[in-house]
Amino acid sequence: MLDQLICYKCKASTVLEAIVAALILLISFSAGVVIYTKVLLSANSSGGIRASYSQKALADSLVAAGNIQPAQFSRGEMVFQVSLEAYPGSGGLQRLQITTINRSGKKLAELHRLIFSSHE
């Protein structure tokens, strides 16, 4: 039995097979890096997250003040556009919309909030 194991000839991989395997790995890793980069770029950037938190704080401040008027506010590189309109199908609700853009015009975040109308 030992003679049969020793005499068994193992097949070795050729250089061509090694190169093909390396190319397959290279293509797989390249595709993975491209996908990872696209996911990072399409996710909320730190500016988008900061804009979202600032929008919520601005909306809370405006609702607490009670007198909401369409306006535009600037804070650093962000511009907040506030609009208020009647919510369709409801007599006492209004829709507050705050859109945040950066100085170059790219939309960073958008907030919609329903509020009770303070005057009827």
C-alpha positions as CSV (number, residue, x, y, z in Angstrom):
1,M,0.0,0.0,0.0
2,L,2.8,2.4,0.8
3,D,4.4,1.6,-2.5
4,Q,1.3,2.7,-4.3
5,L,1.1,6.0,-2.4
6,I,4.7,6.8,-3.1
7,C,4.4,5.9,-6.8
8,Y,1.3,8.0,-7.2
9,K,2.3,11.0,-9.4
10,C,0.8,14.3,-8.2
11,K,-0.3,16.7,-10.8
12,A,1.3,20.1,-10.5
13,S,-0.3,23.3,-11.7
14,T,1.3,24.9,-14.7
15,V,2.4,28.5,-14.9
16,L,-0.5,29.3,-17.2
17,E,-3.0,28.0,-14.6
18,A,-1.4,30.2,-11.9
19,I,-1.6,33.2,-14.2
20,V,-5.2,32.6,-14.9
21,A,-6.0,32.2,-11.2
22,A,-4.1,35.5,-10.4
23,L,-6.1,37.3,-13.2
24,I,-9.4,36.1,-11.8
25,L,-8.4,37.3,-8.4
26,L,-7.3,40.6,-9.8
27,I,-10.5,41.2,-11.7
28,S,-12.6,40.2,-8.6
29,F,-10.7,42.6,-6.3
30,S,-10.9,45.4,-8.9
31,A,-14.7,45.0,-9.2
32,G,-14.9,45.0,-5.4
33,V,-13.0,48.2,-5.1
34,V,-15.1,49.9,-7.7
35,I,-18.3,48.8,-6.0
36,Y,-17.0,49.9,-2.5
37,T,-16.0,53.3,-3.9
38,K,-19.5,53.8,-5.4
39,V,-21.2,52.8,-2.2
40,L,-19.1,55.3,-0.2
41,L,-19.7,58.1,-2.7
42,S,-23.5,57.5,-2.9
43,A,-24.0,57.3,0.9
44,N,-24.7,60.3,2.9
45,S,-21.6,62.4,3.2
46,S,-20.7,64.1,6.4
47,G,-22.1,67.3,4.8
48,G,-25.5,65.5,4.2
49,I,-25.6,64.2,7.8
50,R,-24.7,67.7,9.1
51,A,-27.4,69.2,6.9
52,S,-30.0,66.8,8.1
53,Y,-29.3,67.5,11.8
54,S,-29.3,71.3,11.1
55,Q,-32.6,71.0,9.3
56,K,-34.2,69.2,12.3
57,A,-32.9,71.9,14.7
58,L,-34.1,74.7,12.4
59,A,-37.6,73.1,12.0
60,D,-37.9,72.7,15.8
61,S,-36.9,76.4,16.3
62,L,-39.4,77.6,13.6
63,V,-42.2,75.5,15.1
64,A,-41.5,76.7,18.6
65,A,-41.4,80.3,17.4
66,G,-44.9,79.7,15.9
67,N,-44.6,82.2,13.0
68,I,-43.2,80.3,10.0
69,Q,-42.7,82.3,6.9
70,P,-41.1,81.2,3.6
71,A,-37.5,82.2,3.8
72,Q,-33.9,81.4,3.0
73,F,-31.2,81.0,5.7
74,S,-27.5,80.6,5.3
75,R,-25.1,78.8,7.6
76,G,-21.6,78.3,6.6
77,E,-21.6,76.5,3.2
78,M,-25.3,75.4,3.6
79,V,-28.3,77.3,2.4
80,F,-31.7,76.4,3.9
81,Q,-34.8,77.1,1.9
82,V,-38.0,77.1,4.0
83,S,-41.5,76.7,2.5
84,L,-44.9,76.2,4.0
85,E,-48.1,75.1,2.3
86,A,-51.5,73.7,3.2
87,Y,-51.6,70.0,3.5
88,P,-54.2,68.6,1.0
89,G,-57.3,67.0,2.5
90,S,-56.8,68.5,6.0
91,G,-58.1,71.8,7.3
92,G,-55.7,72.3,10.2
93,L,-52.4,70.8,9.0
94,Q,-49.6,72.5,7.0
95,R,-46.5,70.9,5.5
96,L,-43.2,72.5,6.4
97,Q,-40.5,71.8,3.9
98,I,-36.8,72.6,4.4
99,T,-34.4,72.0,1.5
100,T,-30.7,72.3,2.2
101,I,-28.3,72.9,-0.7
102,N,-24.6,73.8,-0.7
103,R,-23.1,76.9,-2.3
104,S,-22.5,75.0,-5.6
105,G,-26.2,74.1,-5.8
106,K,-26.1,70.4,-4.9
107,K,-29.0,69.3,-2.8
108,L,-27.8,67.9,0.5
109,A,-31.0,67.0,2.3
110,E,-34.7,67.6,2.4
111,L,-37.1,67.6,5.4
112,H,-40.9,67.4,5.4
113,R,-42.8,67.9,8.6
114,L,-46.6,68.2,9.2
115,I,-47.5,70.9,11.7
116,F,-50.7,72.3,13.1
117,S,-51.8,75.6,11.7
118,S,-51.5,78.3,14.3
119,H,-54.1,80.5,12.6
120,E,-57.3,79.5,10.8
